Amino acid sequence: MPKQSYYKVQIEKSGYYQSILQLRPCTEEIFNFVLNQIKKNKITIGKKVELKNGLDLYLSSNKLTLALGKKLKKSFKGSLKISKKLFTKDRLTGKRVYRVTVCFRLT
């Protein structure tokens, strides 16, 4: 098994994530758009939570999740809300590490 694909499998099984993409409400068209973008950018999904009013996707990249949220807003009529939460502090560099939540709501 190649090292890179083994790493992706480990992320998916462990449930590790850096960001959350919230889709409110999640239509089939939006979901297919998001899945195509995730496959194109090779982002791994740590967890998928279906809620009464939408869907939460736990993704492996802050930067690409922010870009995906902007693409959603551009492609579909809706509002975008971005928030971040301090997760930890890097031991080597001393930088703060944040987990980003991107909420897309259809209007």
N, C-alpha and C positions, 0 to 999 in steps of 0.2 A: 504494500500500500504506500503510495507516495506521501511524503511528509506533509505537504500542503493540504491534501484532502483529509488526511488523518486529523490535522489541526481543526479543520472545519467540522468534522464529525464530533470532536470533543467539545467544541463550543456549543453545538446544537444539543448534545446530550446533557451538558452541565447546566444549561439554562442561562449562561453568561450573557449579559447585554450591556450596552453603553447608552442606549437611548430607547425611547418609547414613541411609537407613532400611533396616535389615537384617531380613528376615523368615526365621525359622528354625523349622520347615520352612514352605515357602510352599504352602498349599493353594489351590485355585481359589476357594473362598469368601472367604478372607482377601485374595487378590489382587484380586478384584472389589470388595470393600469398600474397599480402599486406593485403587484407581483411581477409584471414585466420589467419595471424599473429595478426591482430588487435583483432579478436574475441578470439583467444587463450590467449592473454595477457590482455583482458578486458579493452582495451583503448576505450574511447569514441571519436566520431568524432563530432567536433563542427560545421564544415562547410566543404562543398565540392565544389570546383570551377573548372569547366571544361574550359580549354583554348584551343586555336587553336593548340598549339604544345604539350599539355600534360594535367596534372591534378595536382591540389593542394588540399591536405587534411590537415585540421586544427585539430590537435590531442591534447589530454589532458595530455600528459606526455612527458617531455623532455628526460628523461632517456630511456624510451622504444622507442621513435622515433629514437634516436641515435643507439640503438641496432638493430632496424628494418632496418635502412640504411646500417649498416654493413652486415646484413644478405642478403640484396638485392645485395650488391657488391659481396658477396661470391657466391651467387646462379646464378647471371646473369653477363655477361660481360658488365661492364660499369664503369663510374667514379662517385665518391662521393665527394660532396662539402658541408662542414659544416660551417655555420656562426652563430653568435649569436648577439643579439641586447639587450641592456639594456632596460628593461621594467619598473621597479620600484625598490624601496628600501623598504625592509620589515620594518614595523614600530616597531615591537617588538625586532627583533634581529639585525637590522641594516645591514643585508646582502643584497647584490645586487641580484635582480631577473632578469634573462635573458629569452628571447624567442629565441628558437633555430630554424634555418631553415636548413633542410637537403635536398639537391638537388641530385637526382640520374639521371644520363644521360646514355642511352644506347650508346655503341660505335659501 
